[in-house]
């Protein structure tokens, strides 16, 4: 079922985008991003994915903006992650894309290379980027053009439940020196102490962050500069063997529980429900996890981290190349990125703000968990960001999930899965 499902969404994305490219090739459709802001009534559509908390904050920011731009109406269209991309592909294909699009690193190259996104450099009259770090801006460039601007920065981390560790009298590991073997050993202690009620580790293997880090620690990378899949099969096999060991040794939940949680919202995860003591997450998810868990959670650096960490743009703002009102859309994006009013409301919901002035202004006002997320970034030694996900590889996480399931259910060996995964991902890139 998952196979058919991922093929279908892949197909719809492919068709959607090539139709979008055909439309873009006919030229026109969009307005002038350098024009003055209109005084006539303007309606903008703004789409994003996320939790209810994000929807509420975002609506507050929309209200703030429209209060000072009374001729502009902004209609929010929000969804869960899974339905979001199918919906976006469909609207882009129909030539009916929302004006302002919350974009993810996984899909940026696909949409940019097919002409669906506005080069925001053309909108500089209404959208300044002077307070945003050049390295952060680079993550939103494709072929040298600024098709997206990161809303915030995040880093891959381990979230540890300190209350659970205290309850079972297990010391919090030293995250400057610990190894993957240490995580396994501590996780086993937790599972044993709880009599299996709580597993030491929430299994991962469903997001690109995990394999990016694993590859980097092995001196490799997921993609090379040319956008080809470059991770050696033995490195990927070792990654899956580690996850299989966790499951088989009772350090992580049974595969069926792991798969069920992987497809569920954040608040049903092992971390949020206090049924796993350690889990891999992006650091900025700490606040949502803490709210759901009600316990004392702490961010730890990944085992063996050193310079393998990197800044991931938590997400981006993009504007549709078809927008009839690109100037107004750009002005709204500028409000989202560059004002402390928006920063005060959004805080770290979409990452630790990339705008340095906004970040400095909001940090003292942040709740403890948000402050911890912001400060965590300062403790990391980060390397260069990985190459942008190549066009054609947007479905990497669906492909990854299927192979992780094969490994956990022992339908295939880690080595066979590694070879199959690399071949399949490369074929998607080649076909794009």
ABEGO torsion letter per residue (X at the ends): XAAAAAAAAAAAAAAAAAAAAAAAAAEEGBBBAABBBBABBBBBBBBBBEBAAAAAAAAAAAAAAAAABAABBBBBBBBBAAAAAAAAAAAAAAGABBABBBBBAAAAAAAAAAGABBBAAAAAAABBAAABBAAAAAAABBGGBBABBBABBBBBBBBBBAAAAAAAGBBBBBAAABBAAAAAAAAAAAAAAAGGABBABBBBGABAAAAAAAAAAAGBBABBAAGBBABBAAAAAAAAAAAAAAAAAGABBBAAAAAAAAABBAAABAAAAGABABBBBBAAAAAAAAAAAGBBBBBBBBBGAEAABBBBBABBBBBBAABABAAAAAAAAAAAAABAAAAAAAEAAAEBBABAAAAAAAAAABBAAAAAAAAAAAABBBBBBBBBBBBGAAAAAAAAAAAAAAAAAGABBAAAAAAAAAAAAAAAAAAX
